[in-house]
């Protein structure tokens, strides 16, 4: 039985492939609220992940579903995906040299209708990059499909000075957490080539206590 990934994110597809899972993609296509400030970024991310998983699970009864939503928060103010170059410049300047939090809510719906919900948060500190580096990232088109306007894995920009928590959470899916959730509904990712995951998950001890 194939797992349904309720997301169009190429990063999440890559992670499921690295886990060795058989899956199909079916984005939830829900109307997502875009608040600028929330009391709890974690609660917000969890709620969106739940909504995505629930919608896709209702369309595919009897098939397990995984959904996720990643939010970037600076002092509880959410930074979404920049809509144009000017917004990307403003966002990256605001994050420059600052610490912020990245939270991914994960929802897993089992074939029998059980819904699991959890989240992971990583504290990220950006380096003091220059305006010319911001401009180069924008020319490459990197900011526009990513909350906060950056990718921690961007080898050209390298925007992050250091982080505390799960690296792959910042990429878009906390793998150790996801594996634990999938195992609770009877899906045990084969991870046939675990060495391929090491660059992502050394920070979250993927192979210790998953």
N, CA, C and O of each residue as an XYZ file, in Angstrom:
840
protein
N       0.849     -1.198      0.000
C       0.000      0.000      0.000
C       0.884      1.247      0.000
O       1.723      1.407      0.887
N       0.709      2.115     -0.968
C       1.521      3.320     -1.066
C       1.056      4.362     -0.049
O      -0.134      4.491      0.239
N       2.003      5.079      0.472
C       1.734      6.207      1.346
C       1.449      7.425      0.472
O       2.062      7.586     -0.583
N       0.526      8.281      0.901
C       0.254      9.516      0.171
C       0.974     10.666      0.864
O       0.810     10.874      2.066
N       1.759     11.402      0.112
C       2.378     12.625      0.605
C       1.487     13.790      0.205
O       1.346     14.100     -0.978
N       0.891     14.428      1.193
C      -0.045     15.522      0.931
C       0.715     16.845      0.811
O       0.412     17.813      1.508
N       1.691     16.870     -0.068
C       2.539     18.047     -0.239
C       3.203     17.993     -1.603
O       3.550     16.921     -2.099
N       3.375     19.167     -2.202
C       4.085     19.235     -3.468
C       5.544     19.592     -3.299
O       6.243     19.806     -4.290
N       6.028     19.661     -2.054
C       7.393     20.080     -1.790
C       8.411     19.092     -2.337
O       8.370     17.912     -1.989
N       9.319     19.546     -3.183
C      10.359     18.626     -3.681
C      11.294     18.165     -2.579
O      11.831     17.060     -2.656
N      11.505     18.995     -1.539
C      12.366     18.562     -0.436
C      11.741     17.401      0.314
O      12.442     16.458      0.684
N      10.438     17.449      0.546
C       9.779     16.339      1.270
C       9.752     15.074      0.422
O       9.873     13.969      0.951
N       9.594     15.229     -0.886
C       9.667     14.044     -1.753
C      11.039     13.394     -1.653
O      11.150     12.171     -1.567
N      12.080     14.216     -1.664
C      13.435     13.679     -1.558
C      13.616     12.906     -0.260
O      14.230     11.839     -0.251
N      13.088     13.437      0.829
C      13.238     12.759      2.117
C      12.524     11.405      2.127
O      13.074     10.424      2.628
N      11.307     11.342      1.580
C      10.608     10.055      1.557
C      11.345      9.048      0.689
O      11.364      7.854      0.987
N      11.949      9.535     -0.380
C      12.747      8.640     -1.224
C      13.970      8.126     -0.463
O      14.323      6.952     -0.574
N      14.617      9.003      0.311
C      15.765      8.580      1.100
C      15.372      7.563      2.172
O      16.180      6.720      2.563
N      14.130      7.647      2.642
C      13.644      6.676      3.629
C      13.242      5.356      2.978
O      12.942      4.387      3.675
N      13.232      5.314      1.647
C      12.899      4.076      0.953
C      11.411      3.771      0.914
O      11.017      2.615      0.758
N      10.584      4.798      1.055
C       9.134      4.584      1.113
C       8.496      4.605     -0.268
O       8.918      5.350     -1.152
N       7.484      3.783     -0.435
C       6.657      3.788     -1.642
C       5.562      4.825     -1.420
O       4.756      4.682     -0.501
N       5.523      5.860     -2.245
C       4.559      6.930     -1.994
C       4.080      7.536     -3.310
O       4.712      7.387     -4.356
N       2.939      8.224     -3.222
C       2.430      9.034     -4.314
C       2.183     10.430     -3.768
O       2.002     10.609     -2.563
N       2.177     11.409     -4.645
C       1.999     12.807     -4.234
C       0.582     13.261     -4.540
O       0.098     13.105     -5.661
N      -0.073     13.821     -3.544
C      -1.394     14.419     -3.733
C      -1.512     15.639     -2.823
O      -1.970     15.510     -1.688
N      -1.111     16.816     -3.294
C      -1.193     18.017     -2.452
C      -2.611     18.268     -1.972
O      -3.579     18.008     -2.686
N      -2.719     18.778     -0.750
C      -4.036     18.999     -0.155
C      -4.796     20.126     -0.847
O      -6.019     20.073     -0.968
N      -4.068     21.149     -1.302
C      -4.666     22.301     -1.987
C      -5.763     22.956     -1.150
O      -6.872     23.195     -1.627
N      -5.428     23.239      0.105
C      -6.365     23.948      0.968
C      -6.016     25.436      0.958
O      -4.913     25.833      0.583
N      -6.986     26.244      1.379
C      -6.730     27.674      1.539
C      -5.991     27.874      2.857
O      -6.549     27.642      3.929
N      -4.744     28.300      2.775
C      -3.937     28.456      3.976
C      -4.006     29.898      4.471
O      -3.773     30.831      3.702
N      -4.325     30.083      5.752
C      -4.312     31.443      6.301
C      -2.897     31.994      6.300
O      -1.930     31.236      6.374
N      -2.777     33.309      6.215
C      -1.460     33.942      6.191
C      -1.375     35.031      7.261
O      -1.254     36.213      6.942
N      -1.440     34.627      8.531
C      -1.334     35.634      9.592
C       0.092     36.155      9.690
O       1.034     35.455      9.322
N       0.258     37.371     10.180
C       1.597     37.919     10.361
C       2.113     37.664     11.771
O       3.320     37.702     12.008
N       1.211     37.406     12.700
C       1.619     37.175     14.080
C       0.719     36.107     14.691
O      -0.498     36.136     14.510
N       1.319     35.170     15.411
C       0.554     34.118     16.079
C       1.075     33.961     17.497
O       2.238     34.258     17.769
N       0.218     33.495     18.408
C       0.645     33.263     19.781
C       1.585     32.066     19.872
O       2.496     32.038     20.700
N       1.352     31.077     19.008
C       2.176     29.868     19.034
C       2.438     29.381     17.619
O       1.551     28.787     17.006
N       3.637     29.617     17.079
C       3.957     29.085     15.756
C       3.807     27.569     15.681
O       3.405     27.035     14.647
N       4.129     26.870     16.779
C       3.993     25.410     16.770
C       2.535     24.997     16.614
O       2.226     24.101     15.828
N       1.638     25.639     17.353
C       0.220     25.305     17.244
C      -0.292     25.602     15.841
O      -1.110     24.855     15.303
N       0.188     26.688     15.252
C      -0.224     27.051     13.900
C       0.243     25.999     12.895
O      -0.529     25.574     12.036
N       1.510     25.577     13.002
C       2.046     24.566     12.081
C       1.320     23.238     12.250
O       1.021     22.568     11.262
N       1.036     22.853     13.483
C       0.305     21.607     13.737
C      -1.090     21.659     13.107
O      -1.535     20.694     12.486
N      -1.769     22.794     13.273
C      -3.129     22.911     12.758
C      -3.158     22.803     11.234
O      -4.049     22.163     10.675
N      -2.188     23.426     10.559
C      -2.154     23.337      9.106
C      -1.816     21.925      8.640
O      -2.394     21.438      7.668
N      -0.888     21.267      9.323
C      -0.558     19.881      8.967
C      -1.766     18.978      9.149
O      -2.041     18.123      8.307
N      -2.489     19.169     10.251
C      -3.705     18.378     10.496
C      -4.726     18.595      9.393
O      -5.317     17.640      8.888
N      -4.935     19.860      9.018
C      -5.922     20.163      7.980
C      -5.558     19.503      6.658
O      -6.421     18.947      5.980
N      -4.284     19.564      6.290
C      -3.840     18.962      5.031
C      -4.023     17.445      5.040
O      -4.536     16.867      4.081
N      -3.599     16.806      6.135
C      -3.729     15.347      6.215
C      -5.187     14.921      6.210
O      -5.546     13.932      5.570
N      -6.029     15.661      6.921
C      -7.443     15.292      7.024
C      -8.145     15.380      5.676
O      -8.929     14.502      5.318
N      -7.859     16.446      4.930
C      -8.490     16.623      3.626
C      -8.118     15.493      2.673
O      -8.983     14.928      2.003
N      -6.833     15.166      2.615
C      -6.387     14.119      1.688
C      -6.832     12.743      2.164
O      -7.165     11.888      1.343
N      -6.844     12.513      3.469
C      -7.297     11.219      3.995
C      -8.774     10.981      3.697
O      -9.179      9.849      3.434
N      -9.572     12.030      3.735
C     -11.002     11.876      3.436
C     -11.226     11.520      1.974
O     -12.203     10.852      1.636
N     -10.323     11.965      1.109
C     -10.448     11.640     -0.314
C      -9.898     10.249     -0.626
O     -10.169      9.700     -1.694
N      -9.133      9.682      0.297
C      -8.454      8.407      0.041
C      -8.589      7.489      1.256
O      -7.591      7.095      1.860
N      -9.816      7.157      1.604
C     -10.042      6.339      2.796
C      -9.351      4.985      2.645
O      -9.419      4.344      1.596
N      -8.688      4.569      3.719
C      -7.999      3.290      3.704
C      -6.547      3.379      3.270
O      -5.857      2.361      3.204
N      -6.067      4.597      2.969
C      -4.678      4.778      2.555
C      -3.986      5.727      3.529
O      -4.528      6.792      3.823
N      -2.818      5.379      4.033
C      -2.102      6.265      4.967
C      -1.637      7.548      4.282
O      -1.297      7.553      3.099
N      -1.632      8.622      5.045
C      -1.293      9.952      4.518
C      -0.308     10.628      5.459
O      -0.420     10.507      6.679
N       0.645     11.333      4.893
C       1.531     12.184      5.692
C       1.471     13.601      5.136
O       1.522     13.816      3.925
N       1.362     14.562      6.051
C       1.325     15.973      5.662
C       2.228     16.758      6.603
O       2.473     16.337      7.734
N       2.714     17.885      6.140
C       3.590     18.718      6.963
C       3.420     20.175      6.586
O       3.019     20.505      5.470
N       3.733     21.038      7.536
C       3.735     22.470      7.249
C       4.872     23.103      8.040
O       4.986     22.900      9.249
N       5.709     23.867      7.355
C       6.863     24.492      7.983
C       6.656     25.997      8.066
O       6.301     26.640      7.079
N       6.882     26.556      9.259
C       6.751     27.998      9.446
C       8.052     28.561     10.005
O       8.744     27.909     10.787
N       8.366     29.770      9.592
C       9.526     30.499     10.091
C       9.003     31.658     10.924
O       8.192     32.457     10.456
N       9.475     31.740     12.165
C       8.950     32.762     13.072
C      10.080     33.585     13.679
O      11.058     33.042     14.191
N       9.929     34.882     13.613
C      10.849     35.822     14.244
C      10.042     36.551     15.316
O       9.212     37.406     15.005
N      10.294     36.205     16.586
C       9.531     36.774     17.707
C       8.024     36.556     17.515
O       7.223     37.474     17.690
N       7.660     35.328     17.154
C       6.268     34.925     16.943
C       5.595     35.598     15.743
O       4.387     35.464     15.551
N       6.366     36.309     14.952
C       5.842     36.880     13.712
C       6.252     35.962     12.572
O       7.436     35.678     12.386
N       5.275     35.505     11.817
C       5.545     34.531     10.776
C       6.083     35.203      9.518
O       5.579     36.235      9.076
N       7.123     34.587      8.956
C       7.690     35.036      7.688
C       7.364     33.969      6.649
O       7.916     32.869      6.684
N       6.476     34.296      5.737
C       6.038     33.325      4.737
C       6.975     33.283      3.543
O       8.149     33.642      3.641
N       6.444     32.843      2.422
C       7.223     32.795      1.184
C       7.146     34.171      0.523
O       6.046     34.661      0.265
N       8.279     34.799      0.245
C       8.222     36.130     -0.376
C       7.561     36.080     -1.745
O       7.793     35.166     -2.536
N       6.738     37.076     -2.001
C       5.989     37.089     -3.241
C       6.697     37.763     -4.395
O       6.319     37.573     -5.550
N       7.726     38.553     -4.097
C       8.448     39.252     -5.147
C       9.851     39.580     -4.637
O      10.121     39.417     -3.447
N      10.747     40.040     -5.513
C      12.118     40.325     -5.084
C      12.215     41.338     -3.945
O      13.048     41.179     -3.053
N      11.382     42.369     -3.961
C      11.448     43.383     -2.907
C      11.124     42.773     -1.545
O      11.771     43.084     -0.545
N      10.130     41.912     -1.517
C       9.767     41.252     -0.258
C      10.870     40.301      0.197
O      11.143     40.187      1.392
N      11.496     39.624     -0.750
C      12.602     38.726     -0.409
C      13.773     39.506      0.182
O      14.374     39.074      1.165
N      14.097     40.653     -0.415
C      15.182     41.493      0.096
C      14.870     41.930      1.524
O      15.724     41.829      2.405
N      13.654     42.415      1.757
C      13.275     42.892      3.089
C      13.343     41.771      4.119
O      13.803     41.980      5.242
N      12.887     40.590      3.737
C      12.856     39.454      4.648
C      14.264     38.994      5.007
O      14.563     38.747      6.175
N      15.121     38.882      4.008
C      16.476     38.408      4.264
C      17.303     39.439      5.019
O      18.177     39.069      5.804
N      17.046     40.719      4.797
C      17.722     41.748      5.585
C      17.283     41.687      7.043
O      18.090     41.870      7.954
N      16.016     41.432      7.249
C      15.499     41.359      8.621
C      16.083     40.163      9.372
O      16.367     40.256     10.567
N      16.261     39.047      8.677
C      16.802     37.850      9.309
C      18.319     37.935      9.500
O      18.863     37.234     10.354
N      18.995     38.753      8.746
C      20.456     38.812      8.733
C      21.024     39.013     10.140
O      20.693     39.976     10.831
N      21.885     38.081     10.543
C      22.538     38.177     11.840
C      21.641     37.893     13.031
O      22.074     38.021     14.176
N      20.392     37.509     12.776
C      19.414     37.297     13.840
C      19.124     35.812     14.049
O      19.350     34.988     13.163
N      18.620     35.492     15.238
C      18.140     34.142     15.529
C      16.631     34.102     15.364
O      15.933     35.055     15.709
N      16.138     33.006     14.841
C      14.701     32.815     14.689
C      14.394     31.329     14.846
O      15.306     30.522     15.022
N      13.127     30.969     14.784
C      12.735     29.575     14.963
C      12.021     29.047     13.724
O      11.205     29.734     13.110
N      12.351     27.813     13.379
C      11.685     27.117     12.279
C      10.962     25.910     12.877
O      11.572     25.069     13.538
N       9.663     25.840     12.636
C       8.852     24.750     13.178
C       8.138     24.026     12.056
O       7.545     24.658     11.182
N       8.191     22.703     12.077
C       7.423     21.897     11.136
C       6.409     21.060     11.908
O       6.770     20.262     12.773
N       5.139     21.255     11.582
C       4.097     20.384     12.101
C       3.950     19.190     11.180
O       3.945     19.346      9.959
N       3.830     18.005     11.748
C       3.704     16.779     10.966
C       2.437     16.051     11.390
O       2.201     15.843     12.580
N       1.627     15.666     10.418
C       0.416     14.889     10.673
C       0.478     13.602      9.870
O       0.803     13.616      8.683
N       0.168     12.493     10.519
C       0.157     11.186      9.865
C      -1.195     10.541     10.102
O      -1.600     10.343     11.248
N      -1.896     10.211      9.026
C      -3.195      9.542      9.113
C      -3.001      8.079      8.728
O      -2.442      7.773      7.675
N      -3.465      7.186      9.584
C      -3.339      5.757      9.315
C      -4.443      5.282      8.388
O      -5.416      5.998      8.149
N      -4.289      4.072      7.867
C      -5.295      3.508      6.969
C      -6.629      3.310      7.666
O      -7.673      3.322      7.014
N      -6.612      3.124      9.003
C      -7.864      2.897      9.737
C      -8.431      4.175     10.353
O      -9.351      4.118     11.168
N      -7.881      5.328      9.963
C      -8.465      6.599     10.383
C      -7.836      7.257     11.581
O      -8.292      8.324     11.992
N      -6.802      6.667     12.166
C      -6.105      7.297     13.286
C      -5.290      8.476     12.777
O      -4.687      8.401     11.706
N      -5.270      9.558     13.536
C      -4.501     10.735     13.129
C      -3.502     11.090     14.222
O      -3.886     11.369     15.357
N      -2.221     11.078     13.875
C      -1.159     11.469     14.797
C      -0.679     12.864     14.429
O      -0.641     13.233     13.255
N      -0.312     13.635     15.448
C       0.099     15.010     15.224
C       1.285     15.339     16.129
O       1.254     15.047     17.324
N       2.322     15.941     15.564
C       3.495     16.327     16.354
C       4.207     17.471     15.640
O       3.790     17.892     14.561
N       5.276     17.969     16.240
C       6.011     19.080     15.634
C       7.440     19.089     16.152
O       7.728     18.561     17.227
N       8.331     19.693     15.377
C       9.725     19.889     15.771
C      10.095     21.343     15.528
O       9.650     21.955     14.557
N      10.913     21.888     16.419
C      11.360     23.277     16.287
C      12.881     23.348     16.356
O      13.504     22.709     17.204
N      13.465     24.123     15.464
C      14.907     24.339     15.420
C      15.175     25.840     15.517
O      14.537     26.641     14.835
N      16.118     26.202     16.365
C      16.507     27.611     16.458
C      17.663     27.852     15.492
O      18.686     27.168     15.549
N      17.493     28.814     14.618
C      18.446     29.077     13.538
C      19.000     30.497     13.676
O      18.250     31.452     13.875
N      20.307     30.615     13.568
C      20.944     31.933     13.587
C      21.608     32.184     12.238
O      22.416     31.385     11.765
N      21.252     33.297     11.639
C      21.781     33.631     10.327
C      23.122     34.355     10.451
O      23.388     35.025     11.449
N      23.953     34.210      9.432
C      25.226     34.927      9.427
C      25.009     36.339      8.866
O      23.960     36.611      8.283
N      25.975     37.227      9.033
C      25.829     38.607      8.538
C      26.183     38.723      7.049
O      27.157     39.386      6.691
N      25.403     38.086      6.199
C      25.650     38.127      4.759
C      25.385     39.532      4.203
O      24.693     40.338      4.824
N      25.937     39.801      3.047
C      25.829     41.126      2.451
C      24.665     41.264      1.488
O      24.061     40.272      1.079
N      24.358     42.490      1.135
C      23.276     42.751      0.185
C      23.568     42.131     -1.179
O      22.650     41.714     -1.885
N      24.858     42.072     -1.551
C      25.197     41.468     -2.833
C      24.883     39.969     -2.828
O      24.512     39.408     -3.859
N      25.032     39.327     -1.673
C      24.703     37.909     -1.562
C      23.193     37.689     -1.616
O      22.724     36.711     -2.198
N      22.445     38.588     -1.017
C      20.987     38.528     -1.112
C      20.566     38.640     -2.571
O      19.727     37.876     -3.046
N      21.156     39.597     -3.272
C      20.812     39.810     -4.681
C      21.120     38.574     -5.519
O      20.352     38.223     -6.414
N      22.244     37.911     -5.233
C      22.603     36.706     -5.981
C      21.609     35.580     -5.718
O      21.258     34.835     -6.633
N      21.155     35.451     -4.473
C      20.166     34.421     -4.146
C      18.852     34.676     -4.877
O      18.201     33.749     -5.359
N      18.474     35.954     -4.948
C      17.242     36.309     -5.646
C      17.366     36.044     -7.146
O      16.424     35.560     -7.774
N      18.518     36.359     -7.714
C      18.724     36.071     -9.134
C      18.627     34.573     -9.415
O      18.178     34.164    -10.486
N      19.047     33.762     -8.454
C      18.964     32.304     -8.608
C      17.547     31.787     -8.401
O      17.263     30.626     -8.698
N      16.641     32.647     -7.889
C      15.259     32.243     -7.685
C      15.010     31.428     -6.433
O      13.930     30.862     -6.263
N      15.996     31.361     -5.555
C      15.893     30.502     -4.377
C      14.816     30.913     -3.375
O      14.151     30.024     -2.842
N      14.596     32.194     -3.083
C      13.708     32.544     -1.968
C      12.230     32.253     -2.170
O      11.503     32.135     -1.183
N      11.755     32.131     -3.394
C      10.333     32.322     -3.648
C       9.424     31.136     -3.333
O       8.204     31.294     -3.337
N       9.973     29.968     -3.064
C       9.101     28.864     -2.661
C       9.448     28.374     -1.257
O       9.179     27.229     -0.897
N      10.059     29.277     -0.468
C      10.526     28.874      0.858
C      10.122     29.906      1.907
O      10.345     31.104      1.732
N       9.528     29.430      2.993
C       9.212     30.308      4.107
C      10.498     30.922      4.636
O      11.494     30.227      4.837
N      10.469     32.225      4.858
C      11.665     32.925      5.302
C      12.576     33.359      4.175
O      13.492     34.155      4.382
N      12.329     32.837      2.971
C      13.100     33.265      1.804
C      14.487     32.672      1.677
O      15.317     33.192      0.931
N      14.756     31.579      2.403
C      16.091     30.985      2.297
C      16.002     29.476      2.434
O      14.991     28.936      2.882
N      17.074     28.805      2.043
C      17.211     27.366      2.226
C      18.495     27.108      2.999
O      19.567     27.542      2.579
N      18.399     26.412      4.116
C      19.582     26.124      4.924
C      20.597     25.310      4.131
O      21.799     25.384      4.386
N      20.105     24.529      3.162
C      20.974     23.659      2.372
C      21.534     24.346      1.132
O      22.171     23.694      0.304
N      21.310     25.640      0.990
C      21.777     26.387     -0.182
C      23.302     26.523     -0.136
O      23.830     27.333      0.625
N      23.999     25.741     -0.939
C      25.464     25.723     -0.915
C      26.090     26.979     -1.516
O      27.274     27.239     -1.305
N      25.313     27.754     -2.257
C      25.859     28.983     -2.837
C      25.746     30.157     -1.867
O      26.685     30.938     -1.715
N      24.594     30.274     -1.214
C      24.329     31.394     -0.315
C      24.869     31.108      1.093
O      25.433     31.995      1.732
N      24.698     29.880      1.571
C      25.113     29.492      2.931
C      24.659     30.531      3.956
O      25.493     31.154      4.613
N      23.335     30.725      4.099
C      22.855     31.833      4.918
C      22.935     31.610      6.427
O      22.858     32.571      7.192
N      23.088     30.362      6.867
C      22.971     30.041      8.289
C      24.344     29.955      8.950
O      25.244     29.275      8.455
N      24.492     30.660     10.085
C      25.736     30.593     10.855
C      25.761     29.332     11.706
O      26.755     28.606     11.714
N      24.675     29.070     12.421
C      24.572     27.844     13.212
C      23.106     27.605     13.569
O      22.262     28.486     13.407
N      22.819     26.403     14.055
C      21.450     26.059     14.420
C      21.464     25.120     15.608
O      22.451     24.429     15.858
N      20.357     25.100     16.340
C      20.215     24.232     17.505
C      18.950     23.408     17.322
O      17.839     23.920     17.458
N      19.130     22.122     17.011
C      17.987     21.247     16.770
C      18.182     20.446     15.509
O      19.309     20.189     15.087
N      17.078     20.052     14.911
C      17.079     19.163     13.754
C      17.297     19.946     12.460
O      16.537     20.861     12.142
N      18.334     19.580     11.726
C      18.647     20.224     10.443
C      17.555     19.951      9.419
O      17.081     20.872      8.754
N      17.152     18.685      9.286
C      16.188     18.348      8.241
C      14.823     18.969      8.509
O      14.031     19.130      7.581
N      14.533     19.321      9.758
C      13.322     20.077     10.055
C      13.331     21.405      9.314
O      12.303     21.835      8.792
N      14.495     22.058      9.265
C      14.596     23.348      8.584
C      14.461     23.159      7.076
O      13.939     24.030      6.381
N      14.929     22.027      6.575
C      14.761     21.723      5.151
C      13.287     21.508      4.817
O      12.846     21.837      3.716
N      12.517     20.952      5.771
C      11.085     20.794      5.520
C      10.407     19.581      6.111
O       9.183     19.470      6.039
N      11.187     18.638      6.714
C      10.560     17.460      7.316
C      11.504     16.851      8.346
O      12.561     16.340      7.977
N      11.148     16.894      9.634
C      12.009     16.305     10.660
C      11.964     14.777     10.570
O      10.959     14.160     10.923
N      13.036     14.184     10.107
C      12.990     12.765      9.760
C      12.870     11.843     10.961
O      12.086     10.894     10.920
N      13.624     12.088     12.035
C      13.533     11.204     13.197
C      12.108     11.201     13.746
O      11.567     10.145     14.075
N      11.510     12.372     13.843
C      10.128     12.486     14.307
C       9.180     11.768     13.357
O       8.281     11.052     13.799
N       9.375     11.953     12.062
C       8.505     11.329     11.066
C       8.584      9.812     11.126
O       7.564      9.128     11.034
N       9.803      9.282     11.281
C       9.963      7.827     11.374
C       9.219      7.285     12.583
O       8.538      6.264     12.487
N       9.342      7.958     13.719
C       8.635      7.498     14.918
C       7.128      7.481     14.697
O       6.448      6.545     15.119
N       6.607      8.505     14.041
C       5.167      8.594     13.802
C       4.700      7.496     12.839
O       3.660      6.873     13.054
N       5.477      7.267     11.783
C       5.103      6.228     10.820
C       5.119      4.847     11.468
O       4.259      4.013     11.186
N       6.087      4.614     12.324
C       6.148      3.309     12.998
C       4.937      3.089     13.895
O       4.495      1.955     14.078
N       4.405      4.158     14.448
C       3.218      4.027     15.312
C       1.978      3.583     14.535
O       1.039      3.042     15.119
N       1.974      3.811     13.210
C       0.826      3.337     12.428
C       1.200      2.103     11.596
O       0.483      1.728     10.669
N       2.325      1.483     11.939
C       2.681      0.219     11.309
C       3.509      0.324     10.043
O       3.661     -0.664      9.325
N       4.053      1.513      9.749
C       4.910      1.686      8.575
C       6.341      1.868      9.067
O       6.648      2.833      9.768
N       7.213      0.932      8.693
C       8.603      0.985      9.145
C       9.497      1.294      7.944
O       9.802      0.398      7.156
N       9.918      2.547      7.796
C      10.754      2.897      6.632
C      11.990      2.016      6.548
O      12.693      1.845      7.544
N      12.265      1.456      5.379
C      13.393      0.533      5.268
C      14.757      1.192      5.382
O      15.716      0.538      5.791
N      14.872      2.468      5.031
C      16.139      3.196      5.074
C      17.276      2.272      4.624
O      18.222      2.015      5.369
N      17.160      1.788      3.402
C      18.094      0.787      2.891
C      19.521      1.308      2.736
O      20.475      0.531      2.765
N      19.668      2.645      2.568
C      20.994      3.241      2.420
C      21.148      4.379      3.432
O      21.159      5.550      3.054
N      21.266      4.030      4.725
C      21.254      5.071      5.762
C      22.348      6.107      5.626
O      22.183      7.238      6.084
N      23.479      5.744      4.998
C      24.574      6.712      4.865
C      24.145      7.933      4.069
O      24.708      9.014      4.243
N      23.139      7.773      3.186
C      22.671      8.905      2.388
C      21.944      9.940      3.242
O      21.800     11.093      2.835
N      21.486      9.530      4.428
C      20.778     10.443      5.311
C      21.713     11.190      6.254
O      21.311     12.183      6.860
N      22.933     10.735      6.385
C      23.825     11.310      7.384
C      24.035     12.812      7.225
O      24.060     13.515      8.235
N      24.188     13.343      6.005
C      24.367     14.793      5.904
C      23.185     15.576      6.446
O      23.338     16.729      6.849
N      22.002     14.962      6.462
C      20.805     15.643      6.941
C      20.618     15.508      8.445
O      20.259     16.477      9.113
N      20.858     14.320      8.981
C      20.315     14.020     10.297
C      21.304     13.709     11.396
O      20.920     13.145     12.421
N      22.555     14.056     11.219
C      23.481     13.911     12.332
C      23.005     14.758     13.529
O      23.171     14.361     14.683
N      22.416     15.918     13.240
C      22.025     16.834     14.298
C      20.867     16.335     15.142
O      20.707     16.765     16.284
N      20.052     15.429     14.599
C      18.884     14.976     15.374
C      18.970     13.512     15.743
O      17.970     12.894     16.107
N      20.203     12.940     15.646
C      20.407     11.554     16.095
C      19.403     10.592     15.469
O      18.739      9.829     16.170
N      19.302     10.636     14.160
C      18.307      9.836     13.458
C      18.407      8.358     13.793
O      17.391      7.668     13.870
N      19.614      7.871     13.991
C      19.789      6.438     14.177
C      19.936      6.068     15.654
O      20.379      4.970     15.988
N      19.559      6.998     16.526
C      19.575      6.716     17.956
C      18.181      6.955     18.519
O      17.746      8.097     18.666
N      17.495      5.880     18.828
C      16.195      6.002     19.472
C      15.048      6.351     18.566
O      14.015      6.824     19.040
N      15.199      6.125     17.241
C      14.079      6.395     16.354
C      13.036      5.297     16.476
O      12.007      5.345     15.802
